[in-house]
Amino acid sequence: MSTAAFKRQSVPLSKLFQSYGKNNSQSKYGGYFLATLIGSGILATSYFNNNKNGNTPSNNHKKLLAGSGIVNTAAIPKGKSIKDYQSLYNEIAEKVRDQDDADDGAGRYGLLTRLAWHTSGTYKKEDNTGGSYGGTMIYKPESTDGENSGLNHGRDFLQEFKDKYSWLSHGDLWTLGGVVAVQECGGPKIKWRPGRQDISDKTRVPENGRLPDASKDADYVKGVFGRMGFNERETVCLIGAHCLGKCHKENTNYDGPWGPSFNMFTNDFFVRLLQNWHVKKWDGKKQYEDDETNSFMMLPTDMALKEDSSFLKYVKMYADDEKLFFSDFAKNFSTLLELGVTFPDSIKPTEFKTLDEQDK
Ligand code: HEM
């Protein structure tokens, strides 16, 4: 658990297993100004000078981009600077804070983290398709992919910002939502770059089957994350986001949170995974519950991280060292959100201040 002073608390078990409901509404499609301002200096480099840790896609990813036919070049909307994105960050964060009690105490942290991951996690390095660039989750078949079930709540939550700011793309909005979620619940700073462009060409909407099916084993998980370009350590690290939020029976036929502090970013997922678990007897899909309290859950793919020795060493490493988990997660989540996007040198990664840091 994080030792950082942090205001969010564990939620009483009695509140854990109820679900929330909200209307689904389709997002309205909007556009971006094209790359007219690249290099114009409007997006002042001084705002984007936080790249000292080199949190750009790995060389592996860069090489693959270079070899593919599709190039998704980021461009900053006309007249916008990092100040506009910090303001947007603040507005999203304030709405998240206002809904701290939503989803029976989970708030919106898990939901927005999962939305950012699913918009990015369709990426295929082989041909540079999928990923967060085009904001294609508003189109079928991606919008109706069973693995995206429930993410209409996340898209609806963020829609007011898309309506308010016509210059904002879905890809930027949904990935920034994930950055807000992780940072505002005590997680590490996530470097982020703007400039994704909405795509309306339906032939570029990724087919179903790219996002992981939780009933599968370790080899399958390696295959899915390998397709995106992640190695085993990076894969284990990213799945540590299951410290946040919970499964909802009405979405996926899995149910419950992974632990009691599901509105705080911690390494608790790894600590708990190493404890003892048994198959839950119930009418939903096969999932595990903890021997000690029968209150928390693990998916079969979570258990696969413990069952496979090449994954297990990293589970132990992150369970033992939260600081390492935080720094690795920051790097890997940032990479995930940028898969398939080519950023011109003028668009530098930046870190946003949290509401607490701004005394808001
Ligand atoms: C093998 C890989 C993965 C599988 C099979 C998987 C599967 C799932 C499933 C079935 C749910 C429940 C959704 C619901 O019922 O509402 C879920 C929730 C969640 N997943 Fe994953 N996931 C994987 C990896 C990841 C990664 C890489 C991240 C982030 C980096 C992530 C973040 C989350 C979060 C935060 C939630 C909670 C959502 C909420 O509270 O609404 N997952 N995942």
Boltz pocket constraint, residues with backbone or C-beta under 6 A from the ligand:
constraints:
  - pocket:
      binder: B
      contacts: [[A, 106], [A, 109], [A, 110], [A, 111], [A, 113], [A, 114], [A, 117], [A, 149], [A, 150], [A, 212], [A, 213], [A, 214], [A, 215], [A, 221], [A, 235], [A, 238], [A, 239], [A, 241], [A, 242], [A, 244], [A, 245], [A, 246], [A, 247], [A, 248], [A, 249], [A, 251], [A, 252], [A, 253], [A, 254], [A, 299], [A, 301], [A, 333]]
      max_distance: 6.0
